[in-house]
Amino acid sequence: MSKTKILIVEDESIVALDIKRILLNLEYEVTDTANDYFTAISSVQSNKPDIIFMDINLGKGKDGIETVEEIQKNDNIPIIYITAYSDEFTIKRAIKTNPTGYLLKPFKKEEINSIILLTLYKLNQIIDISFNKDNAYYNLGCDYYYDLANEILFYKTKAIKLGVKEKKLLTILIEAKGQIVSFSELEYLLWPDFPISDSTLRTLIYRLRAKLEHKLIETIPNVGCRI
């Protein structure tokens, strides 16, 4: 089984070496140690880690939160922030990037191990979803999953809010198992009691496609759509 790959982004060399030593002793693989925005971005691009330890204060230039924001434009890698700061403003900025945890300096080996195990547990939840033995979760692709029983859409482990009609539309398309569902059939199934305008259905489909990043629902002009 391959080792978990971890990137360390820390501008204090002594701290970076200490974290690296701890990670290696815990038998994780350290892909690199970066000390600023540019080396961190370059390292992620050349050797994608499974987890990133990111210091919030990187000295001059862009800080760790800005670095994470740039990374997240292309990659959804779990972030563990390391910081000596715990002020409310900094924490609120960091929260917006949805990190899996924080380590406040000074920290202990046990704290590092615990936060990695928690992060790996969250990652394994994603795998468990796609192989659910009861087939309660449907793998839509691109890290999207749908809980058919409870009508909940997930991006990885994050729930995405859907309206009542959006839930019904997604369920219909999933149950069609890749077959095209005509627009007329969708209208009947979604609004069985009264007629609607063409724009009402188009708007609903557009809203749902937007929540799936326009990637997963295929629309066939004048015919219908499918997943």
N, C-alpha and C positions, 0 to 999 in steps of 0.2 A: 504494500500500500504506500503510495507516495506521501511525502511529508507535506504538512501545511506550509505554504510559502508566505513569508511576512516581510514587508518593506518597513524600514525604520526611517522616519523623517524627523531629524533632530539636529539643531544647529550647535549644540554643546557636545563636542566630541567625546568627553568623558562619560556623559550620560548615554550617548549613543552606543559606545563600547560596552557600557554596563548592561544595557538592554539586550544588545547582541549576545553577550556572554550568557545571560539568563535564558534567552530563547534557545540558544544552541544546547545548553545543559538540559533544557526541557525537550530536546530532540525535535525542534522546529527548524525549518530551513529559512535562512535570512537571505532574501534576494539581493538586498543592497542596503546601504546607509546613505541617505541623501541629507543635505544640510540647508537646502533652500528650495524655492518654488520651481526653478528651472530644472534642477537635477532630479527633483521628485517626479515631475511630469515626464521627463525623459526616461526615468527608470520604469515607471508604470507602462509606458509604451513599449519598451524593449523586453521587459520580463514581468508580465502581469502577476502581481501577488494575489493571494487569497484574502489577506488582511493587511491593513495599513495602520501602523502606529504613527500618529501625526502630532507633533508638537505644535501647539497653537502659536507660540511666539517664536518666529524664525529669524529674529534680528531685523536687519534692514530689508526692504522690499516687501513683497506680499507675504502675509502671514499664513498659518496653517489652514485656517478656515477658507481663505480665498483659494488656496491650493486645492483643497478638497472640492470646492465648487467647480473648479476647472476640470478636475479629474472626473467628476460626476456628469459632465457633459457627454462623455463617451463611455464611461465604465461605472458599473454599480458595484463597487468594492467596499466591504464592511470597513468602517473607520473606528479606531479607538484613539481618542484624543489624549495626549499627555500634556499636562500644564501645571504651572505653579500658581495660576490665577483661577479664582473661583467667583469672580464678581458677576453680578446678575447680567450685565450687558454682554459680556463675553459668552456666558453660558447660553443666553438667548440666541446669539448669532450662531453658535455651534449647533444648537438644537435643530435649526432650520436645515442642516445637512443630514439629519437623521443618523447620527452615529450609534454604534452598538454599545458604547460605554466611554468612561473617562478614567484616567489615572492621574491622581494629584501627586505632584512631587513633594517630598521624597516617597518612593513606593518600594514595596517588598516583592520578592520573587513570587510569593504565594498570591499576591494581588494580580500580578501579570498572568500567572497560570489560570486563575479563576476567571478573569475577564476573557481570556482566549477560549476557554472551555464554554463559557456562556455564548460567545459569538459563534463557535462551531455548532453548538446546540441549535441556535437559530437557523444556521445554514442547513443543518440536517433536517429541520422541519420542512424545508422546501422539497427536499428529496422524498421525504415520507409522504408528502401530499401527492406527488406524481405517481407513486406506487401504492396508493391506498388500496388495501385488499378488497374493500367493499365497493370500490369504484365510485366513492362519494364525491371525489374531486375529478374534474375533467381538465386535462392539460391542453390549454389552447395554443401553446407555443409562445416563444419570446418571453418566458418567465411569467405568463399569465395563467391563472388557474381559476376554475369556477366550482364552487361548492353547490352542487345540484340540489341537495336536500334542503339547504338553508338559503339558497339563492344569494350567495355572497361571492363577489368577484375579488380575487387577490392578484396583486403584482408582487411576486415572491411572497413574503409574509404580510404585506401591507394590504389591508382591505380597502377597496375602492367603492365609494358610494354610488349606488344605482337607483334610478327611479323605478316605480312599479312596472311601467311599460317596458323600460330598458331590460329589467330582469326577465320579463315574459318573452321579449324578442330574443334575448341571448339563449334562453332555454329552448325555444323553438328551433333556432339554428343548430344548436348542439345536438338536439334529438334527431335532426335530419341527417346526421352522420355524413356530412360532406356533400349531400345532395342540394341542388338549388331549390330554394323555396320561393315560389312566385310572389310578386307583389300583391296580387289579388288574394292569394291564400293568407299572406301575412295580415292584410287588412281585415279579413274575415276572422282570423284567430285572435287578433288583438282588439278589434272593435266589432264584436258579433252583433251588437244591438242597434247600431246606427251607422250610416255611411260617413266617410270622412273625405277630406280633400287630399289630393296627391301630395301636397306640400307637408301635410301632417306626418305621413309615413316617412317621407324623405328626411324631415327634420329629426325624427326619432332615430333613424338609421345613422344619420350624421353624428348625433350626440353619442351614440354607443361606439361608433367607429373612433371618435375622438378620444374616448376613454381607453381605447385599445391601441392608441397611437396610430390609427389609420392603417394598421398592419395586418389585421387578422380577418376582417370581414371583406369578402370580395363581392362587389356589386356588378351585376351584368345588366347593362342598360336595357330598359323596356322588358326585362324578363324577371329578375329577382335577385336574391343574394344568398350567400352561403359562407360557412366557416371552413 
